[in-house]
Amino acid sequence: MPASKPLPSAAPVAPAAKSASAPAAALDQSGLSHLVGYASTLASVLLKKAFQKHLGALKLKAVEFSILVLVDTNPEVNQKQLGAAIDVAPPNLAMILDRMVEQGWVRRERSERDRRAQLIRLTPEGQALTTRARKIALSMEAEALKNLSAAEQAMLLELLQRVARGRGAAR
């Protein structure tokens, strides 16, 4: 695999060269450029901006989009499974789902197989929103990933998924 390019860096600017109206000088990031977490955070900021730009008009947060898609593709999903899949604590997930119920996107139903379980179902409005959001999502990351070939994008996704699969082992 070819060596990765270092993150952009610049020499520190002397305090005398700074002024209130001048743009901020780029910082030397060499002390962080070797950290995967730092690089992934910078990429995450860019991708979150792309999400907001493309899906913001739908008044949809990233976690809500994830829940809608998971519910759409997993018809028997319960609240506990959703929380585990997106790594959200039960009280926080309950608040998110309350908001989504209020918006008319999902509803809670008791499972016929296990009366203790709360299944999450899309409403017709939620299904329409999910369909619309999924279509938009197909292209929303294109601008952020334009510097990567299709093969590099696939490799990036595969590697990030591999890292994410290890999240349960660290607990």
C-alpha positions, -999 to 999 in steps of 0.1 A, spaced: 0 0 0 15 34 -9 25 57 19 -2 81 29 3 118 24 10 138 56 -17 162 67 -11 198 56 12 218 78 28 252 80 55 268 99 43 287 130 36 323 125 54 348 148 29 368 170 41 401 154 29 388 120 -7 383 132 -33 409 129 -70 410 138 -81 413 102 -56 388 87 -68 352 81 -55 327 106 -23 310 96 -23 272 91 -11 254 122 17 228 122 -2 195 125 28 172 123 24 162 159 -10 148 151 -7 137 114 4 101 124 -28 95 144 -57 77 126 -81 92 151 -71 128 142 -73 121 104 -106 103 108 -120 133 129 -110 157 101 -126 135 75 -157 131 97 -161 169 99 -160 171 61 -185 142 58 -209 157 84 -209 190 65 -218 170 33 -246 153 52 -260 186 64 -257 202 30 -276 174 13 -300 161 39 -303 192 61 -334 204 42 -352 172 54 -346 183 90 -329 149 96 -300 143 119 -274 116 110 -284 94 138 -321 96 127 -311 88 91 -292 57 104 -322 46 125 -346 51 96 -324 30 72 -319 3 98 -356 1 106 -364 0 68 -340 -29 62 -347 -48 94 -385 -51 98 -383 -69 131 -358 -46 148 -363 -37 184 -350 -7 204 -322 -28 221 -309 -40 187 -309 -4 173 -290 9 203 -264 -18 199 -260 -12 162 -254 25 164 -238 25 199 -263 47 216 -272 42 253 -308 32 260 -319 65 276 -305 85 247 -320 63 221 -354 65 239 -352 103 236 -342 101 199 -371 77 192 -395 99 211 -386 128 188 -390 105 157 -424 94 170 -434 130 175 -423 138 139 -445 109 127 -416 89 112 -417 58 134 -440 41 158 -433 16 186 -451 -17 187 -450 -46 212 -435 -77 196 -459 -106 192 -431 -131 198 -416 -113 229 -441 -90 246 -412 -73 265 -396 -61 233 -405 -28 216 -403 -31 178 -397 0 159 -417 4 127 -417 31 100 -449 50 95 -460 58 59 -444 93 64 -413 77 77 -411 53 48 -415 82 23 -388 102 42 -364 72 42 -369 66 5 -362 102 -3 -332 104 21 -316 72 7 -318 86 -28 -300 117 -17 -275 97 3 -263 79 -28 -244 109 -40 -240 131 -9 -204 120 -2 -191 123 -38 -177 158 -33 -159 149 -1 -144 117 -16 -136 132 -50 -98 128 -44 -102 91 -40 -106 66 -69 -135 41 -67 -111 14 -55 -97 37 -28 -132 46 -16 -141 9 -14 -108 2 5 -114 31 29 -149 19 36 -137 -17 42 -109 -6 65 -132 17 86 -158 -11 89 -130 -34 101 -120 -9 127 -156 -4 138 -162 -41 141 -135 -41 168 -154 -16 190 -171 -43 211 -137 -60 219 -124 -29 236 -151 -28 262 
